[in-house]
């Protein structure tokens, strides 16, 4: 039995398919950031949470340059985020004892507690979304989204 040819199957529709994919990704990004932002503890921004989450996950010091690279932001943007986190007591910044030009960043106990509070605040919301969509469907989407991210990061084609 032959499958009917749809517009999506036609080569000229690849541009439309790409546009639809990126439109959905961009809208999902905006809506998920909005959902998470509303649930974060007062004064915490997504960029703050993201840095705390990375530092908690790797459980090792990172330089500001490494953090900027990890988040695909400028060093200036990362310096601003780190300054706010340090002011809040969520991170420690220390000089590199071997090279005074460099600094190292680590998460503080207060930062770990703030990160945990943030996760506790928004995890039920995103868990509900996954439950509503269905765990198997989400598992099926993850490889495609992961490959999309790797390609956009300049990874192997």
Chimera marker file (.cmm) of the C-alpha trace (Angstrom):
<marker_set name="trace">
<marker id="1" x="0.000" y="0.000" z="0.000" r="1" g="1" b="0" radius="0.5"/>
<marker id="2" x="1.425" y="3.327" z="-1.035" r="1" g="1" b="0" radius="0.5"/>
<marker id="3" x="1.548" y="6.116" z="1.472" r="1" g="1" b="0" radius="0.5"/>
<marker id="4" x="-0.038" y="9.309" z="0.161" r="1" g="1" b="0" radius="0.5"/>
<marker id="5" x="2.465" y="12.084" z="-0.513" r="1" g="1" b="0" radius="0.5"/>
<marker id="6" x="1.849" y="15.075" z="1.691" r="1" g="1" b="0" radius="0.5"/>
<marker id="7" x="3.255" y="18.593" z="1.477" r="1" g="1" b="0" radius="0.5"/>
<marker id="8" x="5.683" y="17.753" z="4.302" r="1" g="1" b="0" radius="0.5"/>
<marker id="9" x="7.094" y="14.848" z="2.225" r="1" g="1" b="0" radius="0.5"/>
<marker id="10" x="7.965" y="17.058" z="-0.739" r="1" g="1" b="0" radius="0.5"/>
<marker id="11" x="11.570" y="18.335" z="-0.937" r="1" g="1" b="0" radius="0.5"/>
<marker id="12" x="10.474" y="21.946" z="-1.399" r="1" g="1" b="0" radius="0.5"/>
<marker id="13" x="8.590" y="21.729" z="1.872" r="1" g="1" b="0" radius="0.5"/>
<marker id="14" x="11.797" y="21.200" z="3.891" r="1" g="1" b="0" radius="0.5"/>
<marker id="15" x="12.004" y="24.951" z="4.380" r="1" g="1" b="0" radius="0.5"/>
<marker id="16" x="8.468" y="24.977" z="5.759" r="1" g="1" b="0" radius="0.5"/>
<marker id="17" x="9.261" y="21.996" z="7.972" r="1" g="1" b="0" radius="0.5"/>
<marker id="18" x="12.389" y="23.727" z="9.313" r="1" g="1" b="0" radius="0.5"/>
<marker id="19" x="10.431" y="26.933" z="9.909" r="1" g="1" b="0" radius="0.5"/>
<marker id="20" x="7.712" y="25.008" z="11.756" r="1" g="1" b="0" radius="0.5"/>
<marker id="21" x="10.262" y="23.149" z="13.890" r="1" g="1" b="0" radius="0.5"/>
<marker id="22" x="12.088" y="26.326" z="14.892" r="1" g="1" b="0" radius="0.5"/>
<marker id="23" x="8.841" y="28.202" z="15.515" r="1" g="1" b="0" radius="0.5"/>
<marker id="24" x="7.728" y="25.457" z="17.915" r="1" g="1" b="0" radius="0.5"/>
<marker id="25" x="11.136" y="25.356" z="19.651" r="1" g="1" b="0" radius="0.5"/>
<marker id="26" x="11.218" y="29.143" z="20.064" r="1" g="1" b="0" radius="0.5"/>
<marker id="27" x="7.661" y="29.331" z="21.365" r="1" g="1" b="0" radius="0.5"/>
<marker id="28" x="8.243" y="26.387" z="23.738" r="1" g="1" b="0" radius="0.5"/>
<marker id="29" x="11.426" y="28.086" z="24.984" r="1" g="1" b="0" radius="0.5"/>
<marker id="30" x="9.587" y="31.336" z="25.663" r="1" g="1" b="0" radius="0.5"/>
<marker id="31" x="6.669" y="29.651" z="27.405" r="1" g="1" b="0" radius="0.5"/>
<marker id="32" x="8.876" y="27.363" z="29.503" r="1" g="1" b="0" radius="0.5"/>
<marker id="33" x="11.071" y="30.292" z="30.570" r="1" g="1" b="0" radius="0.5"/>
<marker id="34" x="7.935" y="32.199" z="31.556" r="1" g="1" b="0" radius="0.5"/>
<marker id="35" x="6.622" y="29.243" z="33.559" r="1" g="1" b="0" radius="0.5"/>
<marker id="36" x="9.934" y="28.703" z="35.348" r="1" g="1" b="0" radius="0.5"/>
<marker id="37" x="10.548" y="32.427" z="35.933" r="1" g="1" b="0" radius="0.5"/>
<marker id="38" x="7.223" y="32.768" z="37.741" r="1" g="1" b="0" radius="0.5"/>
<marker id="39" x="8.061" y="29.811" z="39.998" r="1" g="1" b="0" radius="0.5"/>
<marker id="40" x="11.620" y="30.853" z="40.895" r="1" g="1" b="0" radius="0.5"/>
<marker id="41" x="12.261" y="32.279" z="44.357" r="1" g="1" b="0" radius="0.5"/>
<marker id="42" x="11.948" y="36.062" z="44.546" r="1" g="1" b="0" radius="0.5"/>
<marker id="43" x="14.897" y="37.848" z="42.968" r="1" g="1" b="0" radius="0.5"/>
<marker id="44" x="16.250" y="34.787" z="41.153" r="1" g="1" b="0" radius="0.5"/>
<marker id="45" x="16.438" y="34.871" z="37.375" r="1" g="1" b="0" radius="0.5"/>
<marker id="46" x="16.744" y="31.908" z="35.037" r="1" g="1" b="0" radius="0.5"/>
<marker id="47" x="20.366" y="32.848" z="34.295" r="1" g="1" b="0" radius="0.5"/>
<marker id="48" x="21.140" y="32.734" z="38.025" r="1" g="1" b="0" radius="0.5"/>
<marker id="49" x="19.445" y="29.365" z="38.436" r="1" g="1" b="0" radius="0.5"/>
<marker id="50" x="21.224" y="27.981" z="35.371" r="1" g="1" b="0" radius="0.5"/>
<marker id="51" x="24.673" y="28.866" z="36.730" r="1" g="1" b="0" radius="0.5"/>
<marker id="52" x="23.844" y="27.480" z="40.169" r="1" g="1" b="0" radius="0.5"/>
<marker id="53" x="22.455" y="24.312" z="38.611" r="1" g="1" b="0" radius="0.5"/>
<marker id="54" x="25.583" y="23.748" z="36.513" r="1" g="1" b="0" radius="0.5"/>
<marker id="55" x="27.913" y="24.368" z="39.459" r="1" g="1" b="0" radius="0.5"/>
<marker id="56" x="25.868" y="22.027" z="41.658" r="1" g="1" b="0" radius="0.5"/>
<marker id="57" x="25.809" y="19.368" z="38.940" r="1" g="1" b="0" radius="0.5"/>
<marker id="58" x="29.542" y="19.369" z="38.138" r="1" g="1" b="0" radius="0.5"/>
<marker id="59" x="30.481" y="19.967" z="41.787" r="1" g="1" b="0" radius="0.5"/>
<marker id="60" x="33.779" y="21.563" z="40.680" r="1" g="1" b="0" radius="0.5"/>
<marker id="61" x="35.047" y="25.096" z="40.317" r="1" g="1" b="0" radius="0.5"/>
<marker id="62" x="34.798" y="26.760" z="36.938" r="1" g="1" b="0" radius="0.5"/>
<marker id="63" x="36.364" y="29.920" z="35.565" r="1" g="1" b="0" radius="0.5"/>
<marker id="64" x="34.073" y="32.736" z="34.430" r="1" g="1" b="0" radius="0.5"/>
<marker id="65" x="35.290" y="32.095" z="30.865" r="1" g="1" b="0" radius="0.5"/>
<marker id="66" x="34.315" y="28.417" z="31.101" r="1" g="1" b="0" radius="0.5"/>
<marker id="67" x="30.878" y="29.379" z="32.374" r="1" g="1" b="0" radius="0.5"/>
<marker id="68" x="30.412" y="31.944" z="29.601" r="1" g="1" b="0" radius="0.5"/>
<marker id="69" x="31.333" y="29.320" z="27.018" r="1" g="1" b="0" radius="0.5"/>
<marker id="70" x="29.021" y="26.726" z="28.579" r="1" g="1" b="0" radius="0.5"/>
<marker id="71" x="26.069" y="29.119" z="28.361" r="1" g="1" b="0" radius="0.5"/>
<marker id="72" x="27.012" y="30.650" z="24.999" r="1" g="1" b="0" radius="0.5"/>
<marker id="73" x="27.075" y="34.177" z="26.417" r="1" g="1" b="0" radius="0.5"/>
<marker id="74" x="29.706" y="36.888" z="26.438" r="1" g="1" b="0" radius="0.5"/>
<marker id="75" x="32.185" y="37.132" z="29.277" r="1" g="1" b="0" radius="0.5"/>
<marker id="76" x="30.639" y="40.471" z="30.178" r="1" g="1" b="0" radius="0.5"/>
<marker id="77" x="27.179" y="38.942" z="30.508" r="1" g="1" b="0" radius="0.5"/>
<marker id="78" x="28.582" y="36.144" z="32.652" r="1" g="1" b="0" radius="0.5"/>
<marker id="79" x="30.491" y="38.625" z="34.821" r="1" g="1" b="0" radius="0.5"/>
<marker id="80" x="27.217" y="40.474" z="35.471" r="1" g="1" b="0" radius="0.5"/>
<marker id="81" x="25.426" y="37.246" z="36.438" r="1" g="1" b="0" radius="0.5"/>
<marker id="82" x="28.311" y="36.155" z="38.667" r="1" g="1" b="0" radius="0.5"/>
<marker id="83" x="28.400" y="39.553" z="40.384" r="1" g="1" b="0" radius="0.5"/>
<marker id="84" x="24.728" y="39.244" z="41.280" r="1" g="1" b="0" radius="0.5"/>
<marker id="85" x="25.156" y="35.679" z="42.503" r="1" g="1" b="0" radius="0.5"/>
<marker id="86" x="28.168" y="36.643" z="44.593" r="1" g="1" b="0" radius="0.5"/>
<marker id="87" x="26.289" y="39.618" z="46.090" r="1" g="1" b="0" radius="0.5"/>
<marker id="88" x="23.449" y="37.237" z="47.048" r="1" g="1" b="0" radius="0.5"/>
<marker id="89" x="25.957" y="34.885" z="48.682" r="1" g="1" b="0" radius="0.5"/>
<marker id="90" x="25.165" y="32.057" z="46.259" r="1" g="1" b="0" radius="0.5"/>
<marker id="91" x="28.694" y="31.627" z="44.900" r="1" g="1" b="0" radius="0.5"/>
<marker id="92" x="32.276" y="32.080" z="46.000" r="1" g="1" b="0" radius="0.5"/>
<marker id="93" x="34.797" y="33.654" z="43.636" r="1" g="1" b="0" radius="0.5"/>
<marker id="94" x="38.455" y="33.166" z="44.452" r="1" g="1" b="0" radius="0.5"/>
<marker id="95" x="41.667" y="34.033" z="42.624" r="1" g="1" b="0" radius="0.5"/>
<marker id="96" x="43.686" y="31.336" z="40.910" r="1" g="1" b="0" radius="0.5"/>
<marker id="97" x="46.672" y="30.931" z="43.214" r="1" g="1" b="0" radius="0.5"/>
<marker id="98" x="48.916" y="30.062" z="40.225" r="1" g="1" b="0" radius="0.5"/>
<marker id="99" x="47.711" y="32.808" z="37.862" r="1" g="1" b="0" radius="0.5"/>
<marker id="100" x="46.343" y="35.948" z="39.533" r="1" g="1" b="0" radius="0.5"/>
<marker id="101" x="44.655" y="36.991" z="36.276" r="1" g="1" b="0" radius="0.5"/>
<marker id="102" x="42.180" y="34.104" z="36.542" r="1" g="1" b="0" radius="0.5"/>
<marker id="103" x="39.387" y="33.439" z="39.004" r="1" g="1" b="0" radius="0.5"/>
<marker id="104" x="37.493" y="30.349" z="40.037" r="1" g="1" b="0" radius="0.5"/>
<marker id="105" x="33.795" y="30.145" z="40.843" r="1" g="1" b="0" radius="0.5"/>
<marker id="106" x="32.138" y="27.617" z="43.146" r="1" g="1" b="0" radius="0.5"/>
<marker id="107" x="28.643" y="27.263" z="44.545" r="1" g="1" b="0" radius="0.5"/>
<marker id="108" x="28.176" y="28.185" z="48.205" r="1" g="1" b="0" radius="0.5"/>
<marker id="109" x="25.961" y="26.296" z="50.665" r="1" g="1" b="0" radius="0.5"/>
<marker id="110" x="23.448" y="29.166" z="50.356" r="1" g="1" b="0" radius="0.5"/>
<marker id="111" x="23.612" y="28.840" z="46.566" r="1" g="1" b="0" radius="0.5"/>
<marker id="112" x="22.966" y="25.113" z="46.743" r="1" g="1" b="0" radius="0.5"/>
<marker id="113" x="19.970" y="25.767" z="49.020" r="1" g="1" b="0" radius="0.5"/>
<marker id="114" x="18.655" y="28.450" z="46.620" r="1" g="1" b="0" radius="0.5"/>
<marker id="115" x="19.052" y="26.082" z="43.671" r="1" g="1" b="0" radius="0.5"/>
<marker id="116" x="17.242" y="23.310" z="45.543" r="1" g="1" b="0" radius="0.5"/>
<marker id="117" x="14.428" y="25.714" z="46.475" r="1" g="1" b="0" radius="0.5"/>
<marker id="118" x="14.104" y="26.761" z="42.835" r="1" g="1" b="0" radius="0.5"/>
<marker id="119" x="13.881" y="23.148" z="41.681" r="1" g="1" b="0" radius="0.5"/>
<marker id="120" x="11.283" y="22.415" z="44.354" r="1" g="1" b="0" radius="0.5"/>
<marker id="121" x="9.250" y="25.400" z="43.147" r="1" g="1" b="0" radius="0.5"/>
<marker id="122" x="9.131" y="24.595" z="39.437" r="1" g="1" b="0" radius="0.5"/>
<marker id="123" x="9.609" y="20.833" z="39.220" r="1" g="1" b="0" radius="0.5"/>
<marker id="124" x="5.940" y="20.054" z="39.942" r="1" g="1" b="0" radius="0.5"/>
<marker id="125" x="4.940" y="22.371" z="37.083" r="1" g="1" b="0" radius="0.5"/>
<marker id="126" x="7.198" y="20.774" z="34.486" r="1" g="1" b="0" radius="0.5"/>
<marker id="127" x="6.460" y="17.263" z="35.810" r="1" g="1" b="0" radius="0.5"/>
<marker id="128" x="2.769" y="17.977" z="35.179" r="1" g="1" b="0" radius="0.5"/>
<marker id="129" x="3.556" y="18.930" z="31.587" r="1" g="1" b="0" radius="0.5"/>
<marker id="130" x="5.482" y="15.692" z="31.043" r="1" g="1" b="0" radius="0.5"/>
<marker id="131" x="2.692" y="13.679" z="32.672" r="1" g="1" b="0" radius="0.5"/>
<marker id="132" x="0.091" y="15.349" z="30.449" r="1" g="1" b="0" radius="0.5"/>
<marker id="133" x="2.089" y="14.746" z="27.262" r="1" g="1" b="0" radius="0.5"/>
<marker id="134" x="3.072" y="11.232" z="28.284" r="1" g="1" b="0" radius="0.5"/>
<marker id="135" x="6.458" y="9.942" z="29.402" r="1" g="1" b="0" radius="0.5"/>
<marker id="136" x="6.935" y="7.730" z="26.329" r="1" g="1" b="0" radius="0.5"/>
<marker id="137" x="6.234" y="10.577" z="23.921" r="1" g="1" b="0" radius="0.5"/>
<marker id="138" x="8.680" y="12.816" z="25.802" r="1" g="1" b="0" radius="0.5"/>
<marker id="139" x="11.339" y="10.059" z="25.738" r="1" g="1" b="0" radius="0.5"/>
<marker id="140" x="10.759" y="9.785" z="21.988" r="1" g="1" b="0" radius="0.5"/>
<marker id="141" x="11.267" y="13.529" z="21.481" r="1" g="1" b="0" radius="0.5"/>
<marker id="142" x="14.477" y="13.776" z="23.512" r="1" g="1" b="0" radius="0.5"/>
<marker id="143" x="16.866" y="12.262" z="20.910" r="1" g="1" b="0" radius="0.5"/>
<marker id="144" x="15.638" y="14.683" z="18.246" r="1" g="1" b="0" radius="0.5"/>
<marker id="145" x="15.905" y="17.692" z="20.562" r="1" g="1" b="0" radius="0.5"/>
<marker id="146" x="19.353" y="16.556" z="21.742" r="1" g="1" b="0" radius="0.5"/>
<marker id="147" x="20.581" y="16.192" z="18.153" r="1" g="1" b="0" radius="0.5"/>
<marker id="148" x="19.151" y="19.602" z="17.290" r="1" g="1" b="0" radius="0.5"/>
<marker id="149" x="21.056" y="21.139" z="20.230" r="1" g="1" b="0" radius="0.5"/>
<marker id="150" x="24.301" y="19.387" z="19.268" r="1" g="1" b="0" radius="0.5"/>
<marker id="151" x="23.995" y="20.571" z="15.656" r="1" g="1" b="0" radius="0.5"/>
<marker id="152" x="23.279" y="24.124" z="16.750" r="1" g="1" b="0" radius="0.5"/>
<marker id="153" x="26.329" y="24.000" z="19.030" r="1" g="1" b="0" radius="0.5"/>
<marker id="154" x="28.399" y="23.163" z="15.955" r="1" g="1" b="0" radius="0.5"/>
<marker id="155" x="28.670" y="19.447" z="16.672" r="1" g="1" b="0" radius="0.5"/>
<marker id="156" x="29.010" y="16.662" z="14.103" r="1" g="1" b="0" radius="0.5"/>
<marker id="157" x="26.571" y="16.635" z="11.221" r="1" g="1" b="0" radius="0.5"/>
<link id1="1" id2="2" r="1" g="1" b="0" radius="0.2"/>
<link id1="2" id2="3" r="1" g="1" b="0" radius="0.2"/>
<link id1="3" id2="4" r="1" g="1" b="0" radius="0.2"/>
<link id1="4" id2="5" r="1" g="1" b="0" radius="0.2"/>
<link id1="5" id2="6" r="1" g="1" b="0" radius="0.2"/>
<link id1="6" id2="7" r="1" g="1" b="0" radius="0.2"/>
<link id1="7" id2="8" r="1" g="1" b="0" radius="0.2"/>
<link id1="8" id2="9" r="1" g="1" b="0" radius="0.2"/>
<link id1="9" id2="10" r="1" g="1" b="0" radius="0.2"/>
<link id1="10" id2="11" r="1" g="1" b="0" radius="0.2"/>
<link id1="11" id2="12" r="1" g="1" b="0" radius="0.2"/>
<link id1="12" id2="13" r="1" g="1" b="0" radius="0.2"/>
<link id1="13" id2="14" r="1" g="1" b="0" radius="0.2"/>
<link id1="14" id2="15" r="1" g="1" b="0" radius="0.2"/>
<link id1="15" id2="16" r="1" g="1" b="0" radius="0.2"/>
<link id1="16" id2="17" r="1" g="1" b="0" radius="0.2"/>
<link id1="17" id2="18" r="1" g="1" b="0" radius="0.2"/>
<link id1="18" id2="19" r="1" g="1" b="0" radius="0.2"/>
<link id1="19" id2="20" r="1" g="1" b="0" radius="0.2"/>
<link id1="20" id2="21" r="1" g="1" b="0" radius="0.2"/>
<link id1="21" id2="22" r="1" g="1" b="0" radius="0.2"/>
<link id1="22" id2="23" r="1" g="1" b="0" radius="0.2"/>
<link id1="23" id2="24" r="1" g="1" b="0" radius="0.2"/>
<link id1="24" id2="25" r="1" g="1" b="0" radius="0.2"/>
<link id1="25" id2="26" r="1" g="1" b="0" radius="0.2"/>
<link id1="26" id2="27" r="1" g="1" b="0" radius="0.2"/>
<link id1="27" id2="28" r="1" g="1" b="0" radius="0.2"/>
<link id1="28" id2="29" r="1" g="1" b="0" radius="0.2"/>
<link id1="29" id2="30" r="1" g="1" b="0" radius="0.2"/>
<link id1="30" id2="31" r="1" g="1" b="0" radius="0.2"/>
<link id1="31" id2="32" r="1" g="1" b="0" radius="0.2"/>
<link id1="32" id2="33" r="1" g="1" b="0" radius="0.2"/>
<link id1="33" id2="34" r="1" g="1" b="0" radius="0.2"/>
<link id1="34" id2="35" r="1" g="1" b="0" radius="0.2"/>
<link id1="35" id2="36" r="1" g="1" b="0" radius="0.2"/>
<link id1="36" id2="37" r="1" g="1" b="0" radius="0.2"/>
<link id1="37" id2="38" r="1" g="1" b="0" radius="0.2"/>
<link id1="38" id2="39" r="1" g="1" b="0" radius="0.2"/>
<link id1="39" id2="40" r="1" g="1" b="0" radius="0.2"/>
<link id1="40" id2="41" r="1" g="1" b="0" radius="0.2"/>
<link id1="41" id2="42" r="1" g="1" b="0" radius="0.2"/>
<link id1="42" id2="43" r="1" g="1" b="0" radius="0.2"/>
<link id1="43" id2="44" r="1" g="1" b="0" radius="0.2"/>
<link id1="44" id2="45" r="1" g="1" b="0" radius="0.2"/>
<link id1="45" id2="46" r="1" g="1" b="0" radius="0.2"/>
<link id1="46" id2="47" r="1" g="1" b="0" radius="0.2"/>
<link id1="47" id2="48" r="1" g="1" b="0" radius="0.2"/>
<link id1="48" id2="49" r="1" g="1" b="0" radius="0.2"/>
<link id1="49" id2="50" r="1" g="1" b="0" radius="0.2"/>
<link id1="50" id2="51" r="1" g="1" b="0" radius="0.2"/>
<link id1="51" id2="52" r="1" g="1" b="0" radius="0.2"/>
<link id1="52" id2="53" r="1" g="1" b="0" radius="0.2"/>
<link id1="53" id2="54" r="1" g="1" b="0" radius="0.2"/>
<link id1="54" id2="55" r="1" g="1" b="0" radius="0.2"/>
<link id1="55" id2="56" r="1" g="1" b="0" radius="0.2"/>
<link id1="56" id2="57" r="1" g="1" b="0" radius="0.2"/>
<link id1="57" id2="58" r="1" g="1" b="0" radius="0.2"/>
<link id1="58" id2="59" r="1" g="1" b="0" radius="0.2"/>
<link id1="59" id2="60" r="1" g="1" b="0" radius="0.2"/>
<link id1="60" id2="61" r="1" g="1" b="0" radius="0.2"/>
<link id1="61" id2="62" r="1" g="1" b="0" radius="0.2"/>
<link id1="62" id2="63" r="1" g="1" b="0" radius="0.2"/>
<link id1="63" id2="64" r="1" g="1" b="0" radius="0.2"/>
<link id1="64" id2="65" r="1" g="1" b="0" radius="0.2"/>
<link id1="65" id2="66" r="1" g="1" b="0" radius="0.2"/>
<link id1="66" id2="67" r="1" g="1" b="0" radius="0.2"/>
<link id1="67" id2="68" r="1" g="1" b="0" radius="0.2"/>
<link id1="68" id2="69" r="1" g="1" b="0" radius="0.2"/>
<link id1="69" id2="70" r="1" g="1" b="0" radius="0.2"/>
<link id1="70" id2="71" r="1" g="1" b="0" radius="0.2"/>
<link id1="71" id2="72" r="1" g="1" b="0" radius="0.2"/>
<link id1="72" id2="73" r="1" g="1" b="0" radius="0.2"/>
<link id1="73" id2="74" r="1" g="1" b="0" radius="0.2"/>
<link id1="74" id2="75" r="1" g="1" b="0" radius="0.2"/>
<link id1="75" id2="76" r="1" g="1" b="0" radius="0.2"/>
<link id1="76" id2="77" r="1" g="1" b="0" radius="0.2"/>
<link id1="77" id2="78" r="1" g="1" b="0" radius="0.2"/>
<link id1="78" id2="79" r="1" g="1" b="0" radius="0.2"/>
<link id1="79" id2="80" r="1" g="1" b="0" radius="0.2"/>
<link id1="80" id2="81" r="1" g="1" b="0" radius="0.2"/>
<link id1="81" id2="82" r="1" g="1" b="0" radius="0.2"/>
<link id1="82" id2="83" r="1" g="1" b="0" radius="0.2"/>
<link id1="83" id2="84" r="1" g="1" b="0" radius="0.2"/>
<link id1="84" id2="85" r="1" g="1" b="0" radius="0.2"/>
<link id1="85" id2="86" r="1" g="1" b="0" radius="0.2"/>
<link id1="86" id2="87" r="1" g="1" b="0" radius="0.2"/>
<link id1="87" id2="88" r="1" g="1" b="0" radius="0.2"/>
<link id1="88" id2="89" r="1" g="1" b="0" radius="0.2"/>
<link id1="89" id2="90" r="1" g="1" b="0" radius="0.2"/>
<link id1="90" id2="91" r="1" g="1" b="0" radius="0.2"/>
<link id1="91" id2="92" r="1" g="1" b="0" radius="0.2"/>
<link id1="92" id2="93" r="1" g="1" b="0" radius="0.2"/>
<link id1="93" id2="94" r="1" g="1" b="0" radius="0.2"/>
<link id1="94" id2="95" r="1" g="1" b="0" radius="0.2"/>
<link id1="95" id2="96" r="1" g="1" b="0" radius="0.2"/>
<link id1="96" id2="97" r="1" g="1" b="0" radius="0.2"/>
<link id1="97" id2="98" r="1" g="1" b="0" radius="0.2"/>
<link id1="98" id2="99" r="1" g="1" b="0" radius="0.2"/>
<link id1="99" id2="100" r="1" g="1" b="0" radius="0.2"/>
<link id1="100" id2="101" r="1" g="1" b="0" radius="0.2"/>
<link id1="101" id2="102" r="1" g="1" b="0" radius="0.2"/>
<link id1="102" id2="103" r="1" g="1" b="0" radius="0.2"/>
<link id1="103" id2="104" r="1" g="1" b="0" radius="0.2"/>
<link id1="104" id2="105" r="1" g="1" b="0" radius="0.2"/>
<link id1="105" id2="106" r="1" g="1" b="0" radius="0.2"/>
<link id1="106" id2="107" r="1" g="1" b="0" radius="0.2"/>
<link id1="107" id2="108" r="1" g="1" b="0" radius="0.2"/>
<link id1="108" id2="109" r="1" g="1" b="0" radius="0.2"/>
<link id1="109" id2="110" r="1" g="1" b="0" radius="0.2"/>
<link id1="110" id2="111" r="1" g="1" b="0" radius="0.2"/>
<link id1="111" id2="112" r="1" g="1" b="0" radius="0.2"/>
<link id1="112" id2="113" r="1" g="1" b="0" radius="0.2"/>
<link id1="113" id2="114" r="1" g="1" b="0" radius="0.2"/>
<link id1="114" id2="115" r="1" g="1" b="0" radius="0.2"/>
<link id1="115" id2="116" r="1" g="1" b="0" radius="0.2"/>
<link id1="116" id2="117" r="1" g="1" b="0" radius="0.2"/>
<link id1="117" id2="118" r="1" g="1" b="0" radius="0.2"/>
<link id1="118" id2="119" r="1" g="1" b="0" radius="0.2"/>
<link id1="119" id2="120" r="1" g="1" b="0" radius="0.2"/>
<link id1="120" id2="121" r="1" g="1" b="0" radius="0.2"/>
<link id1="121" id2="122" r="1" g="1" b="0" radius="0.2"/>
<link id1="122" id2="123" r="1" g="1" b="0" radius="0.2"/>
<link id1="123" id2="124" r="1" g="1" b="0" radius="0.2"/>
<link id1="124" id2="125" r="1" g="1" b="0" radius="0.2"/>
<link id1="125" id2="126" r="1" g="1" b="0" radius="0.2"/>
<link id1="126" id2="127" r="1" g="1" b="0" radius="0.2"/>
<link id1="127" id2="128" r="1" g="1" b="0" radius="0.2"/>
<link id1="128" id2="129" r="1" g="1" b="0" radius="0.2"/>
<link id1="129" id2="130" r="1" g="1" b="0" radius="0.2"/>
<link id1="130" id2="131" r="1" g="1" b="0" radius="0.2"/>
<link id1="131" id2="132" r="1" g="1" b="0" radius="0.2"/>
<link id1="132" id2="133" r="1" g="1" b="0" radius="0.2"/>
<link id1="133" id2="134" r="1" g="1" b="0" radius="0.2"/>
<link id1="134" id2="135" r="1" g="1" b="0" radius="0.2"/>
<link id1="135" id2="136" r="1" g="1" b="0" radius="0.2"/>
<link id1="136" id2="137" r="1" g="1" b="0" radius="0.2"/>
<link id1="137" id2="138" r="1" g="1" b="0" radius="0.2"/>
<link id1="138" id2="139" r="1" g="1" b="0" radius="0.2"/>
<link id1="139" id2="140" r="1" g="1" b="0" radius="0.2"/>
<link id1="140" id2="141" r="1" g="1" b="0" radius="0.2"/>
<link id1="141" id2="142" r="1" g="1" b="0" radius="0.2"/>
<link id1="142" id2="143" r="1" g="1" b="0" radius="0.2"/>
<link id1="143" id2="144" r="1" g="1" b="0" radius="0.2"/>
<link id1="144" id2="145" r="1" g="1" b="0" radius="0.2"/>
<link id1="145" id2="146" r="1" g="1" b="0" radius="0.2"/>
<link id1="146" id2="147" r="1" g="1" b="0" radius="0.2"/>
<link id1="147" id2="148" r="1" g="1" b="0" radius="0.2"/>
<link id1="148" id2="149" r="1" g="1" b="0" radius="0.2"/>
<link id1="149" id2="150" r="1" g="1" b="0" radius="0.2"/>
<link id1="150" id2="151" r="1" g="1" b="0" radius="0.2"/>
<link id1="151" id2="152" r="1" g="1" b="0" radius="0.2"/>
<link id1="152" id2="153" r="1" g="1" b="0" radius="0.2"/>
<link id1="153" id2="154" r="1" g="1" b="0" radius="0.2"/>
<link id1="154" id2="155" r="1" g="1" b="0" radius="0.2"/>
<link id1="155" id2="156" r="1" g="1" b="0" radius="0.2"/>
<link id1="156" id2="157" r="1" g="1" b="0" radius="0.2"/>
</marker_set>
